[in-house]
Amino acid sequence: MAPMLEPQRWLGPEQTATYVSCRVDHLPRLVRSGKLPPPSLHLGPRSPRYDRLRIDAMFGTAAASEVDAIKEAARARLRARLQGRQAQAR
């Protein structure tokens, strides 16, 4: 039987965005709003690394209703943005 590999702890920006289902350019905004822990810069300012365990801890403490509210607010903003673009195109 092959040993089970533990998931990688330190994630780069692209991996973190995939992990939390957002775009890479949204990560700084999530950090500023306190929804995502700040990255470690132990490899330098050009190589931020996000701690998967801290992300899991932050997401684990949020109530399901809070997560649903955040998702719905994001969807509403996206719908409004898309409607604005459609109106400009006309």
Beta strands, then each sheet from edge to edge (+ up, - down):
strand 1: 10-11
strand 2: 50-51
sheet 1: 1+ 2-
end
